[in-house]
């Protein structure tokens, strides 16, 4: 069994709602505002907020100095990644179900069992650097998923069907980025993610 974050999305391939697909960008605005509300507020233009919404620095500090992973931070990061993935699935037209604030059966994000004593306590200092090749490959996958989504969106709007080959690429890209987040940002595993979708 892999020690990575696992992402499953049940994609609706047929009998899609064409109207909601056509106006998807507008319909997702309330959820985008809700997700954005978790980002640190920045009033100074010299500061940049990175990885908005997740608790990264407190986790890294507790792993390095205490070799612990606070359960409340783990629970929040898991819930926030699950919510973000539900919003991504809706925006990328993988599902017609509006993203719920609570877990649902359509999108499932499963974290590995986190044992802070088994995690390397000094790896959080360099994981962001070790993940640079993953980010580069991930950007290529993101461009690929963008074009697949454009094609799939047109297919849903015109025919009401989502091509299965598009779904595999888009879901794979979301899962890939979740694995990177679990390794480099949320630090739930020391296992280096694979480069495959």
ChimeraX attribute file (.defattr): number of C-alpha atoms within 10 A of each C-alpha:
attribute: neighborCount
match mode: 1-to-1
recipient: residues
	/A:1	4
	/A:2	8
	/A:3	18
	/A:4	24
	/A:5	23
	/A:6	16
	/A:7	20
	/A:8	16
	/A:9	21
	/A:10	14
	/A:11	19
	/A:12	19
	/A:13	16
	/A:14	13
	/A:15	11
	/A:16	20
	/A:17	17
	/A:18	19
	/A:19	11
	/A:20	17
	/A:21	23
	/A:22	16
	/A:23	11
	/A:24	18
	/A:25	14
	/A:26	11
	/A:27	15
	/A:28	16
	/A:29	12
	/A:30	10
	/A:31	17
	/A:32	15
	/A:33	10
	/A:34	11
	/A:35	16
	/A:36	13
	/A:37	12
	/A:38	12
	/A:39	14
	/A:40	14
	/A:41	11
	/A:42	10
	/A:43	8
	/A:44	7
	/A:45	6
	/A:46	6
	/A:47	8
	/A:48	12
	/A:49	10
	/A:50	10
	/A:51	13
	/A:52	15
	/A:53	18
	/A:54	23
	/A:55	16
	/A:56	18
	/A:57	12
	/A:58	13
	/A:59	21
	/A:60	22
	/A:61	17
	/A:62	15
	/A:63	23
	/A:64	18
	/A:65	10
	/A:66	12
	/A:67	19
	/A:68	19
	/A:69	22
	/A:70	13
	/A:71	10
	/A:72	9
	/A:73	16
	/A:74	19
	/A:75	11
	/A:76	14
	/A:77	20
	/A:78	20
	/A:79	17
	/A:80	18
	/A:81	20
	/A:82	23
	/A:83	23
	/A:84	19
	/A:85	23
	/A:86	27
	/A:87	23
	/A:88	19
	/A:89	24
	/A:90	21
	/A:91	22
	/A:92	23
	/A:93	26
	/A:94	27
	/A:95	24
	/A:96	18
	/A:97	16
	/A:98	16
	/A:99	22
	/A:100	12
	/A:101	15
	/A:102	9
	/A:103	14
	/A:104	13
	/A:105	8
	/A:106	16
	/A:107	22
	/A:108	17
	/A:109	20
	/A:110	14
	/A:111	22
	/A:112	15
	/A:113	11
	/A:114	16
	/A:115	12
	/A:116	18
	/A:117	12
	/A:118	11
	/A:119	20
	/A:120	14
	/A:121	19
	/A:122	14
	/A:123	16
	/A:124	23
	/A:125	14
	/A:126	10
	/A:127	16
	/A:128	17
	/A:129	12
	/A:130	14
	/A:131	17
	/A:132	12
	/A:133	10
	/A:134	20
	/A:135	16
	/A:136	11
	/A:137	13
	/A:138	20
	/A:139	13
	/A:140	12
	/A:141	21
	/A:142	18
	/A:143	12
	/A:144	15
	/A:145	22
	/A:146	16
	/A:147	13
	/A:148	19
	/A:149	22
	/A:150	14
	/A:151	14
	/A:152	25
	/A:153	24
	/A:154	16
	/A:155	16
	/A:156	25
	/A:157	18
	/A:158	11
	/A:159	14
	/A:160	19
	/A:161	19
	/A:162	25
	/A:163	19
	/A:164	13
	/A:165	10
	/A:166	20
	/A:167	23
	/A:168	15
	/A:169	19
	/A:170	26
	/A:171	22
	/A:172	19
	/A:173	23
	/A:174	21
	/A:175	21
	/A:176	25
	/A:177	21
	/A:178	24
	/A:179	27
	/A:180	23
	/A:181	21
	/A:182	26
	/A:183	24
	/A:184	25
	/A:185	21
	/A:186	24
	/A:187	25
	/A:188	26
	/A:189	23
	/A:190	18
	/A:191	14
	/A:192	17
	/A:193	22
	/A:194	11
	/A:195	14
	/A:196	10
	/A:197	15
